[in-house]
Amino acid sequence: MAPARKAPPRKTRAPGGRARLIAHDVNNLLTAISGAAELILARGGDPATIEDAREIAAAAARAAALVGRLLATGGGARAEPRAIALGPAIGALAPLLGRLLGSRIRLVLALEEPGPMVRIDPAELDRVLVNLAVNARKAMEAGGEFRLRTGEATLARPRGTIPPGRYATIEAADTGCGMAPALLPRIFAPHFTTRAGEGGHGIGLAGVQAIVREAGGFIGVASEPGHGTRFCIHLPCEELPGEPAGPGRTALLVEDEPAVGRVAALALRKQGWVVHVAESAESVLANLDRLARPDVLVSDLALPGLDGPTLVRRLRERWPGLPAILASGYVDEKARLGLAAEKIIFLAKPYRLASLLSAVSAAAGAVAATTS
């Protein structure tokens, strides 16, 4: 009789219930899907292939947002701000906005491509735009036009409550019925609505303001009866580091999902990193004597057997102060604070390859700055 096969080690999971575990696995797959689409776009090719790759990337982004919203319904999600380009983010949402507005309202886009970068949770940005579109639709029952425009503004001195600085701007304007001046100071107040008899609950614009404020931004409104309404959002501009690696800089990449490991390694190598790839913490530790100290460790948090935090601790016993980034589709607030206390950077999955490169550059650069 053949000996019984030993079961493979189970992944160490963050606590929080079955839904969170599924979210982690789904976000892992979405990271691989969106990463592969980005690599196709970077290589170029015939227009049909490029368009297909863009559709794949957009679908992965929408799926990631859906996972976040499903978790939020159960009280298990928190905002995951990341650096995004406004133009592509709004453009990807345009088909949904068009369907939401209906056939009698024309959606007009004036988007800078790729446009300014901002740091915000993409799903929260979607919520802002969907709420503004819903309000515009209600103001244009007979039809009209809803315009979205992006741009940049550099303020040398304060403008109202907005301090000086460089901002990305989003303007959302409709040609609807408008509002009386007396109503404007109250529209962001929780539970204030001009349509209480039509089922309005007054939560939408209050939520929009809360999301914008959480992203460090500001929102204002201008309107008058018969001349439509215009919202203007200012969000602080964000610049991605994205600088190439210095000569011979190495990254140790530990990822048990081969598809994720492949696209992450390709992206890092394109930036000049020398990448050593492993599929488990045990394989890294078994070959430790043959490894030189890497400049940065990038690992999945929930690995089979030994998990990511344990691997970081073991490696730091040998290489004190090793910069470390742990990625996961879900980590609760307590675990996130624990990682921060150990000076471990958390990278939410699914991540954009640009976000991975930015985190790696920041982690390695911070150590270089302290040792120079």
C-alpha positions in Angstrom: 0.0 0.0 0.0 1.4 3.4 -1.0 2.0 5.7 2.0 -0.6 8.4 2.5 0.4 11.7 0.9 1.1 14.5 3.3 -1.3 17.3 2.9 0.3 20.6 1.8 0.6 23.2 4.5 -2.4 25.5 4.7 -2.2 29.2 4.2 -2.0 31.2 7.4 -4.9 33.6 7.2 -5.7 36.8 8.8 -8.7 36.5 11.2 -12.0 37.9 10.2 -14.3 35.3 8.7 -14.8 33.4 5.5 -15.8 36.4 3.5 -12.4 38.1 4.2 -10.5 34.9 3.2 -12.4 34.8 -0.1 -11.7 38.5 -0.6 -8.0 37.8 -0.1 -8.0 35.0 -2.7 -10.1 37.0 -5.2 -7.8 40.0 -4.9 -4.8 37.8 -5.4 -6.2 36.6 -8.7 -7.2 40.2 -9.7 -3.6 41.3 -9.1 -2.4 38.7 -11.6 -5.0 39.7 -14.1 -4.5 43.4 -13.9 -0.7 43.0 -13.9 -0.7 40.9 -17.0 -2.9 43.4 -18.7 -0.5 46.2 -17.8 2.5 44.2 -19.2 0.6 43.7 -22.5 -0.1 47.5 -22.7 3.5 48.3 -22.0 4.7 46.0 -24.8 2.3 47.6 -27.3 0.9 45.8 -30.4 -2.0 46.0 -32.7 -4.9 48.3 -31.7 -7.3 45.5 -31.1 -4.9 43.8 -28.6 -4.3 47.1 -26.8 -8.1 47.8 -26.6 -8.7 44.2 -25.2 -5.9 44.7 -22.6 -7.5 48.0 -21.5 -10.8 46.3 -21.1 -9.3 43.5 -19.0 -7.5 46.0 -16.8 -10.8 48.0 -16.4 -12.8 44.9 -15.6 -10.2 43.9 -13.0 -10.4 47.3 -11.4 -14.2 47.2 -11.3 -14.1 43.7 -9.8 -11.7 44.9 -7.1 -14.0 47.7 -6.2 -16.9 45.3 -6.0 -15.0 43.1 -3.6 -14.4 46.2 -1.4 -18.1 47.2 -1.5 -19.2 43.6 -0.6 -16.9 43.7 2.4 -18.1 47.2 3.3 -21.7 45.8 3.4 -20.6 43.4 6.1 -18.6 46.1 8.0 -15.3 44.5 7.1 -13.7 47.0 4.7 -11.8 50.2 5.2 -10.6 52.7 2.6 -7.5 51.6 0.7 -6.1 54.9 -0.7 -3.6 54.5 -3.6 -2.1 56.8 -6.2 -4.2 56.8 -9.3 -4.4 58.9 -12.5 -7.8 60.7 -12.6 -8.3 60.5 -16.4 -8.2 56.7 -16.8 -10.1 56.2 -13.5 -13.0 58.4 -14.5 -12.9 57.1 -18.1 -13.2 53.5 -16.9 -16.4 54.4 -15.0 -17.9 56.3 -17.9 -20.0 53.3 -19.3 -21.6 52.8 -15.9 -22.3 56.5 -15.5 -23.9 56.6 -19.0 -26.3 53.8 -18.1 -27.1 55.4 -14.8 -27.9 58.8 -16.4 -30.2 57.2 -19.0 -30.9 57.9 -22.7 -32.2 61.5 -22.2 -29.1 62.8 -20.6 -25.8 63.2 -22.5 -22.6 62.4 -20.7 -19.8 64.7 -21.8 -16.2 64.0 -20.8 -13.2 66.4 -20.9 -10.5 64.3 -19.2 -6.8 65.0 -19.3 -5.0 61.7 -20.1 -3.5 60.4 -18.0 -4.1 63.5 -16.0 -2.9 64.4 -12.5 -2.3 61.8 -9.9 -4.2 61.7 -6.6 -4.2 59.4 -3.6 -7.7 58.0 -3.0 -9.5 54.7 -2.8 -10.7 54.0 -6.4 -13.9 52.6 -5.1 -14.5 55.7 -3.0 -13.8 57.9 -6.1 -16.5 55.8 -7.9 -18.9 56.5 -5.1 -18.3 60.2 -5.4 -18.9 60.3 -9.1 -22.0 58.0 -9.0 -23.6 60.1 -6.3 -23.0 63.3 -8.3 -24.5 61.6 -11.4 -27.5 60.5 -9.5 -28.1 64.0 -8.3 -27.7 65.4 -11.8 -30.2 62.8 -13.2 -32.8 63.9 -10.6 -32.3 67.5 -11.6 -32.8 66.8 -15.3 -36.0 64.8 -15.5 -36.7 66.2 -19.0 -33.1 65.5 -20.2 -30.0 67.5 -20.5 -26.2 67.3 -20.2 -23.8 66.1 -17.5 -20.2 67.1 -17.9 -17.1 65.8 -16.1 -13.9 67.7 -16.6 -10.5 67.1 -15.0 -7.6 69.5 -14.7 -4.9 71.0 -12.4 -4.8 74.1 -10.3 -1.9 75.6 -8.4 -2.9 78.0 -5.7 -0.3 80.5 -4.5 -2.6 81.8 -1.8 -5.7 80.4 0.0 -8.9 80.2 -1.9 -11.7 80.3 0.6 -11.1 77.2 2.8 -8.6 75.7 0.4 -4.9 76.2 1.4 -2.1 77.0 -1.1 -0.8 74.0 -3.0 -1.0 72.0 -6.2 -4.4 70.3 -6.8 -6.1 68.0 -9.2 -9.6 69.2 -10.0 -12.8 67.4 -11.0 -15.7 69.5 -12.2 -19.2 67.9 -12.4 -21.8 70.2 -14.0 -25.4 69.6 -15.1 -27.9 71.7 -17.1 -30.7 70.9 -14.7 -33.2 72.9 -12.6 -30.5 74.3 -10.3 -31.0 75.3 -6.6 -32.0 78.4 -4.7 -29.1 80.2 -3.1 -30.6 79.7 0.4 -30.2 75.9 0.0 -26.5 75.8 -1.0 -25.0 76.1 2.5 -27.1 73.1 3.7 -26.7 70.5 0.8 -23.7 68.7 2.4 -25.5 68.4 5.8 -26.4 64.8 6.8 -30.0 63.9 6.1 -30.8 67.2 4.3 -32.7 66.6 1.1 -34.9 68.6 -1.2 -36.8 65.4 -2.2 -38.0 64.0 1.0 -41.4 63.2 -0.6 -39.7 61.3 -3.4 -37.7 58.9 -1.2 -34.6 61.1 -0.8 -32.6 60.4 2.4 -30.0 63.2 2.2 -27.0 60.9 2.7 -25.4 61.0 -0.8 -23.8 64.4 -0.8 -22.8 64.2 2.9 -21.0 61.0 2.0 -19.4 62.7 -1.0 -18.0 65.4 1.2 -16.8 62.9 3.8 -14.9 60.9 1.1 -13.3 64.1 -0.4 -12.3 65.3 3.0 -10.8 61.9 3.9 -8.6 62.2 0.8 -7.4 65.6 2.0 -9.5 67.5 -0.5 -12.2 70.1 -0.7 -15.6 70.3 -2.5 -17.6 73.3 -3.4 -20.9 74.0 -5.3 -22.4 76.8 -7.4 -26.0 76.8 -8.6 -28.9 79.0 -9.4 -32.5 78.2 -10.3 -32.8 77.4 -14.0 -29.1 77.4 -14.7 -27.9 74.0 -13.5 -25.4 73.0 -10.7 -21.7 72.7 -10.8 -19.6 70.9 -8.2 -15.8 71.4 -8.1 -13.5 69.0 -6.2 -9.9 69.8 -5.3 -7.7 66.8 -4.4 -4.0 67.2 -3.5 -1.7 66.1 -6.4 0.3 62.9 -5.9 3.6 62.1 -7.6 4.8 58.5 -7.9 8.5 58.0 -7.3 8.9 55.2 -9.9 12.7 55.8 -10.3 14.8 53.0 -11.7 16.8 50.9 -9.3 20.5 51.6 -8.9 23.0 49.2 -10.3 22.8 45.7 -8.8 20.0 46.5 -6.4 18.1 43.3 -5.5 14.6 42.4 -4.4 13.6 39.2 -2.8 10.1 38.3 -4.0 8.1 35.7 -2.1 4.8 34.8 -3.6 2.9 31.5 -3.7 0.6 32.5 -6.5 2.8 31.9 -9.6 0.8 34.4 -11.8 1.2 37.2 -9.3 4.9 36.4 -8.8 5.5 36.4 -12.6 4.0 39.8 -13.3 5.6 41.4 -10.2 9.0 40.1 -11.1 8.7 41.3 -14.7 7.7 44.8 -13.5 10.6 45.0 -11.1 13.1 43.7 -13.6 12.0 46.2 -16.2 12.9 48.9 -13.6 16.4 47.4 -13.3 15.9 45.3 -10.1 17.7 42.0 -9.8 14.8 39.8 -8.5 15.1 36.5 -6.6 11.8 34.7 -6.5 10.6 32.1 -4.0 7.2 30.5 -3.4 7.4 30.0 0.3 9.1 31.3 3.5 10.6 27.8 4.1 12.4 27.8 0.7 13.9 31.1 1.5 15.1 30.1 4.9 16.5 26.8 3.5 18.7 28.7 1.1 19.6 31.5 3.4 23.4 30.8 3.4 23.5 31.2 -0.4 21.6 34.5 -0.4 23.2 37.9 -0.1 21.3 40.6 1.8 18.6 41.9 -0.6 17.8 45.6 -0.7 14.1 44.9 -0.1 11.8 42.0 0.7 8.4 41.8 -1.1 6.2 39.0 0.2 2.6 37.8 0.4 1.3 38.1 3.9 -0.6 34.9 3.9 1.9 32.3 2.7 1.6 28.5 3.1 3.3 27.4 6.3 5.3 30.3 7.8 3.5 33.5 7.1 4.9 36.8 5.9 5.4 38.6 9.3 7.2 35.5 10.6 9.5 35.5 7.5 10.3 39.2 8.0 11.3 38.6 11.7 13.5 35.6 10.8 15.2 37.5 8.0 15.8 40.6 10.2 17.5 38.4 12.7 20.1 37.8 10.0 19.8 41.2 8.3 18.7 43.9 10.9 16.6 46.7 9.4 15.8 44.8 6.2 13.1 46.9 4.3 9.9 44.8 4.0 6.7 45.0 2.1 3.8 42.6 2.8 0.9 42.3 0.3 -2.6 40.9 1.0 -6.1 41.1 -0.2 -7.4 41.8 3.3 -5.8 42.9 6.6 -7.9 44.2 9.5 -7.0 47.4 11.3 -5.4 45.7 14.3 -3.1 43.6 12.0 -2.3 46.7 9.9 -1.2 48.6 13.0 0.9 45.6 14.1 2.7 45.7 10.7 3.3 49.4 11.0 4.7 49.0 14.5 7.3 46.5 13.0 8.1 49.0 10.2 6.6 46.7 7.6 4.9 48.4 4.7 1.5 47.0 3.8 0.5 46.9 0.1 -3.2 46.1 -0.6 -4.1 43.6 -3.3 -5.0 43.9 -6.0 -2.2 46.4 -6.5 -1.3 48.3 -9.6 2.3 47.6 -10.8 3.0 51.3 -10.4 2.0 51.0 -6.8 4.3 48.1 -6.3 7.2 49.9 -7.9 6.5 53.0 -5.8 6.4 51.0 -2.6 9.7 49.2 -3.4 11.4 52.5 -4.3 10.2 54.2 -1.2 11.2 51.2 1.1 14.7 50.9 -0.3 15.2 54.6 -0.7 14.3 55.3 3.0 16.9 52.8 4.2 19.5 54.3 1.7 18.8 57.8 3.1 19.3 56.7 6.7 22.6 54.9 6.0 24.2 57.4 3.7 
